[in-house]
Amino acid sequence: MAAITNMDEDVSGFASGSRPVACPAACQAAFNAVTKPDLHRVWDIEFDPVTKTRATQPCGLRRIDHVSQTMPLDEMQSWLTYYTSTFELEKTAITGVADPSGPIVSQALASPAGEVRLNLNGAVDRQTFADNFLEQGSSAGVQHIAFATDDIFETAERLQQTGLRRLSIDAGYYQNLQHDFDLDLTMVERLRAHSILYDREGDGEYFQLYCAPFLNGFFFEIVERRGGYLGYGARNASIRLAAQAEQSRTTPN
């Protein structure tokens, strides 16, 4: 309890009808730890020191291309209404994606000029990769973020130097790729060497590189669009999901 000074003078003053001109003074020593906290070791306590051996070099990521949000299928319509009415995003046709354990319903949204792109994925089966992600959280959430690059091969090489764990793609995919698109063998080998997925629509081309999933199913994607490609590589979705499911089983988070 802090010591109070001038108590006798205050009592006698009240008796004669006077009023105090200042509040009673408290001993500062009693509150020293509160008024003057010791913060000189806060950085040592809250953070662990890390020795930076070398500067991280840029890897060519330019901006966010799109964001993908996963949700239970029965919540999908309410999320669609929210995004289209609040942000005036425009939706495209709904597509079905084949997960090894069940179907996933996918809906793409974009702003009129294409600056904002969003994918909504509705999980139908409780054994899919998308639903496993939902089980780790309390509700719908962002499961992956895609970054755009101007040269996916250069970006892939730089990321490899940093030790990035890429998603492993089955070799059979690249054999089918050559047949489906009549690609040059050199191009197919470059894609295979960096685990890059490929799609083409008209004159547009799309390149996709995925990191291995972490944090209970979250992952990053790097994409390159050429020739005005506007899609999201729908033909590759089942390949990606199968690879993610396999890698999640063999390499736990």
C-alpha positions as CSV (number, residue, x, y, z in Angstrom):
1,M,0.0,0.0,0.0
2,A,1.5,3.4,-1.0
3,A,2.2,5.8,1.8
4,I,-0.1,8.9,1.8
5,T,1.5,12.3,2.9
6,N,0.0,15.4,4.4
7,M,-3.0,13.5,5.9
8,D,-3.1,15.7,9.1
9,E,-3.1,18.9,7.2
10,D,-5.9,17.7,4.9
11,V,-8.2,16.7,7.9
12,S,-7.7,20.0,9.6
13,G,-8.4,21.8,6.4
14,F,-11.7,20.1,5.8
15,A,-12.8,20.9,9.4
16,S,-12.4,24.6,8.7
17,G,-14.2,24.4,5.4
18,S,-11.3,24.5,3.0
19,R,-10.7,22.3,0.0
20,P,-7.5,20.5,-1.1
21,V,-5.6,22.0,-4.0
22,A,-3.9,18.8,-5.1
23,C,-4.5,15.0,-4.8
24,P,-2.6,13.2,-2.1
25,A,0.9,12.2,-3.3
26,A,1.8,8.5,-3.5
27,C,5.3,7.0,-3.0
28,Q,6.8,6.5,-6.5
29,A,8.9,3.6,-5.2
30,A,5.8,1.5,-4.7
31,F,4.8,1.7,-8.4
32,N,8.3,1.8,-10.0
33,A,7.9,-1.5,-11.8
34,V,4.6,-0.4,-13.4
35,T,5.5,3.2,-14.4
36,K,9.0,2.2,-15.7
37,P,8.9,-1.3,-17.1
38,D,12.3,-2.9,-17.9
39,L,12.3,-3.4,-21.7
40,H,15.9,-3.6,-22.5
41,R,15.8,-7.4,-22.9
42,V,12.4,-7.6,-24.8
43,W,14.1,-8.6,-28.1
44,D,16.1,-11.4,-26.4
45,I,13.0,-12.7,-24.7
46,E,10.5,-12.5,-27.6
47,F,12.8,-13.5,-30.5
48,D,15.4,-16.1,-31.3
49,P,18.6,-14.8,-33.0
50,V,19.1,-16.0,-36.5
51,T,22.4,-15.8,-38.4
52,K,21.8,-14.7,-42.0
53,T,24.4,-16.3,-44.1
54,R,23.5,-14.8,-47.5
55,A,21.0,-12.4,-49.0
56,T,17.9,-13.9,-50.6
57,Q,17.9,-13.2,-54.3
58,P,14.7,-12.2,-56.2
59,C,13.1,-15.1,-58.0
60,G,10.9,-13.2,-60.5
61,L,7.5,-13.2,-58.7
62,R,5.6,-10.1,-59.9
63,R,2.2,-10.1,-58.3
64,I,-0.6,-12.3,-57.0
65,D,-2.3,-14.0,-59.9
66,H,-5.2,-15.6,-58.0
67,V,-6.3,-16.8,-54.6
68,S,-8.1,-20.1,-54.0
69,Q,-10.6,-20.5,-51.2
70,T,-11.9,-23.9,-50.0
71,M,-15.2,-24.5,-48.3
72,P,-17.9,-27.1,-47.8
73,L,-20.1,-27.4,-50.9
74,D,-23.2,-26.3,-49.0
75,E,-21.6,-23.0,-48.2
76,M,-20.5,-22.2,-51.7
77,Q,-23.6,-20.4,-52.8
78,S,-23.5,-18.0,-49.9
79,W,-19.9,-17.2,-50.6
80,L,-20.7,-16.6,-54.3
81,T,-23.4,-14.2,-53.4
82,Y,-21.1,-12.4,-51.0
83,Y,-18.3,-11.9,-53.6
84,T,-20.6,-11.0,-56.5
85,S,-22.7,-8.5,-54.6
86,T,-20.1,-6.9,-52.4
87,F,-17.1,-6.8,-54.8
88,E,-19.0,-7.0,-58.1
89,L,-16.9,-10.0,-59.2
90,E,-18.1,-11.9,-62.3
91,K,-18.4,-15.7,-62.3
92,T,-17.6,-18.2,-65.0
93,A,-19.1,-21.7,-65.5
94,I,-18.8,-24.1,-62.7
95,T,-16.4,-27.0,-63.3
96,G,-16.0,-30.4,-61.7
97,V,-12.6,-31.5,-60.5
98,A,-11.7,-35.2,-60.0
99,D,-9.9,-35.7,-56.7
100,P,-8.7,-39.3,-56.2
101,S,-11.1,-39.6,-53.2
102,G,-14.1,-37.8,-54.7
103,P,-15.4,-34.8,-56.7
104,I,-14.7,-31.1,-56.0
105,V,-16.8,-28.3,-57.4
106,S,-14.8,-25.3,-58.6
107,Q,-16.1,-21.8,-59.4
108,A,-13.9,-19.0,-60.8
109,L,-14.6,-15.3,-60.1
110,A,-12.8,-12.3,-61.5
111,S,-13.2,-8.5,-61.6
112,P,-14.3,-7.1,-65.0
113,A,-10.8,-6.1,-66.0
114,G,-9.2,-9.2,-64.5
115,E,-7.1,-7.5,-61.8
116,V,-8.7,-9.7,-59.1
117,R,-9.1,-13.4,-59.6
118,L,-10.6,-15.8,-57.1
119,N,-11.3,-19.6,-57.2
120,L,-13.9,-21.1,-54.9
121,N,-13.6,-24.9,-54.3
122,G,-16.5,-26.8,-52.7
123,A,-15.6,-30.0,-51.0
124,V,-18.2,-32.8,-51.6
125,D,-16.6,-35.9,-50.1
126,R,-15.1,-36.1,-46.7
127,Q,-12.0,-37.9,-47.9
128,T,-10.8,-35.4,-50.5
129,F,-7.6,-33.3,-50.2
130,A,-9.8,-30.1,-49.9
131,D,-11.9,-31.6,-47.1
132,N,-8.8,-32.7,-45.2
133,F,-7.8,-29.0,-45.3
134,L,-11.2,-27.9,-43.9
135,E,-11.0,-30.4,-41.0
136,Q,-7.9,-28.7,-39.7
137,G,-9.7,-25.3,-39.5
138,S,-13.0,-24.1,-38.2
139,S,-14.5,-22.9,-41.5
140,A,-13.8,-22.0,-45.1
141,G,-10.4,-20.6,-45.7
142,V,-7.7,-19.7,-48.3
143,Q,-5.9,-23.0,-49.3
144,H,-3.5,-21.7,-51.9
145,I,-2.1,-18.4,-53.3
146,A,-0.8,-18.3,-56.9
147,F,2.0,-15.8,-57.8
148,A,2.6,-14.7,-61.4
149,T,6.0,-14.7,-63.1
150,D,7.2,-13.6,-66.5
151,D,9.6,-16.5,-66.9
152,I,8.6,-19.7,-65.0
153,F,11.7,-21.6,-65.9
154,E,14.0,-18.9,-64.5
155,T,11.8,-18.7,-61.4
156,A,11.9,-22.5,-61.0
157,E,15.7,-22.6,-61.1
158,R,16.0,-19.8,-58.6
159,L,13.5,-21.4,-56.2
160,Q,15.3,-24.7,-56.5
161,Q,18.5,-23.0,-55.3
162,T,16.7,-21.8,-52.2
163,G,15.7,-25.4,-51.3
164,L,12.0,-25.1,-52.1
165,R,10.1,-28.4,-51.9
166,R,8.3,-28.8,-55.2
167,L,5.3,-31.0,-55.8
168,S,6.5,-34.1,-57.5
169,I,4.6,-34.9,-60.8
170,D,4.3,-38.4,-62.2
171,A,6.5,-39.0,-65.2
172,G,3.5,-40.4,-67.2
173,Y,2.0,-36.9,-67.2
174,Y,4.8,-35.6,-69.5
175,Q,4.5,-38.5,-71.9
176,N,0.8,-37.7,-72.3
177,L,1.6,-34.0,-72.6
178,Q,3.8,-34.5,-75.6
179,H,1.0,-36.5,-77.3
180,D,-1.8,-34.1,-76.4
181,F,-0.1,-30.9,-77.5
182,D,2.6,-32.1,-79.9
183,L,5.2,-30.2,-77.9
184,D,8.9,-30.1,-78.8
185,L,10.8,-32.8,-76.9
186,T,13.1,-30.1,-75.5
187,M,10.2,-28.2,-74.0
188,V,8.7,-31.4,-72.5
189,E,12.0,-32.2,-70.9
190,R,12.3,-28.6,-69.4
191,L,8.8,-29.0,-68.0
192,R,9.6,-32.4,-66.5
193,A,12.9,-31.3,-65.0
194,H,11.1,-28.5,-63.0
195,S,7.8,-30.4,-62.3
196,I,5.9,-27.7,-64.3
197,L,2.4,-28.4,-65.5
198,Y,1.2,-27.1,-68.9
199,D,-2.0,-26.2,-70.6
200,R,-3.0,-24.5,-73.9
201,E,-6.2,-22.8,-75.1
202,G,-6.1,-21.4,-78.6
203,D,-3.0,-19.2,-78.8
204,G,-2.8,-19.0,-75.0
205,E,-0.4,-21.0,-72.9
206,Y,-0.4,-21.6,-69.1
207,F,2.5,-22.9,-66.9
208,Q,2.0,-24.0,-63.3
209,L,4.6,-24.9,-60.6
210,Y,3.4,-26.0,-57.2
211,C,5.3,-26.2,-53.9
212,A,4.7,-29.2,-51.7
213,P,1.7,-28.8,-49.3
214,F,2.4,-27.7,-45.7
215,L,0.5,-26.4,-42.7
216,N,-2.2,-29.1,-43.0
217,G,-2.7,-28.7,-46.8
218,F,-1.9,-25.0,-47.6
219,F,0.4,-24.5,-50.6
220,F,1.8,-21.9,-53.1
221,E,1.6,-21.9,-56.9
222,I,3.6,-20.0,-59.4
223,V,2.1,-19.4,-62.9
224,E,3.0,-17.9,-66.2
225,R,0.4,-16.8,-68.7
226,R,1.2,-16.4,-72.4
227,G,-0.9,-15.3,-75.3
228,G,-3.8,-14.0,-73.3
229,Y,-4.6,-17.3,-71.5
230,L,-7.5,-16.7,-69.1
231,G,-8.1,-20.1,-67.5
232,Y,-6.6,-21.9,-64.5
233,G,-5.3,-25.2,-66.0
234,A,-8.4,-27.2,-65.3
235,R,-7.1,-30.2,-67.1
236,N,-4.2,-30.4,-64.7
237,A,-6.3,-30.2,-61.5
238,S,-6.8,-33.9,-61.1
239,I,-3.0,-34.5,-61.7
240,R,-2.2,-31.9,-59.0
241,L,-4.6,-33.3,-56.5
242,A,-3.3,-36.8,-56.9
243,A,0.3,-35.7,-56.5
244,Q,-0.7,-33.6,-53.4
245,A,-2.5,-36.6,-51.8
246,E,0.4,-38.9,-52.4
247,Q,3.0,-36.4,-51.1
248,S,0.9,-35.7,-48.0
249,R,0.8,-39.4,-47.2
250,T,4.5,-40.0,-47.8
251,T,5.7,-36.7,-46.3
252,P,3.6,-35.6,-43.3
253,N,3.5,-31.9,-42.4
